[in-house]
Amino acid sequence: MTTMFNNKSLPPPDGAPAKERVRFRDLSAGYPGRPVLRQLSADITALSMTALVGPNGSGKSTLLGVLAGVITATSGRLQYGRGTPPAFVPQRGAVGDTLPLTARQTVEMGRWGERGPWRRLTRRDRAVVDSAMERLGVADLGALQLGELSGGQRQRVLIAQGLAQRSDLLLLDEPTTGLDPGARRRITALLTGLVADGTTVVQATHDLEAARSADACLLLGDGRLVGQGPPAQVLTPEALSRIWQPA
């Protein structure tokens, strides 16, 4: 039986402030007839960047979905520290190019959780959207359709949508996949800046350059946690060779 502790506070050790933003123990999840995650246990430190690393099929996106609340765990325990509900930024491919949405309308969707999709945005909502778009450098793209944007521009728009949710826990699924090296570096720098400003960032990635810039890594292989800790300790050639088997 799964025990969920959504938005409950983690107990501080010995009276000190809790450092974990998310904690999970013996967490398993999957789909009918197809288990994916197998008894994962880890802590995600507040005000840090954590990279979920592993090859395709290792369970990164499933774990991110469980943390975001869009996938239900089948067993184990998930507990959040004090803060707002997480903001989830899906892969770029999950948002169709053919949707008749402008960049600004896409970012405005980040206010739906507070306002609902059918209520007009307030002046405060519009100010939040403006701030998010300016922060991500996409304010001048507001009138363009999503399909008109480059990969890097579109990814920044989606991250701006996440910021518009005003959450202190930002979850991103493969934010740099498919981007050129310059765009990848810009996205990584933006995420580092968000952490410095008080946001806990968790990104699922198989971009090892991005993962090495994180504060901590959770290394997954075949749905199991095979390493956790600082990137230099986790992303060793030996560990990576065990989970990335040659074709």
Secondary structure, 3 states (H helix, E strand, C coil): CEEEECCCCCCCHHHCCCCEEEEEEEEEEEECCEEEEEEEEEEEECCCEEEEECCCCCCHHHHHHHHHCCCCCCEEEEEECCCCCCEEECCHHHCCCCCCCEHHHHHHHHHHHHHCCCCCCCHHHHHHHHHHHHHCCCHHHCCCEHHHCCHHHHHHHHHHHHHHCCCCEEEEECCCCCCCHHHHHHHHHHHHHHHHCCCEEEEEECCHHHHHCCCEEEEEECCEEEEEECHHHHCCHHHHHHHCCCC
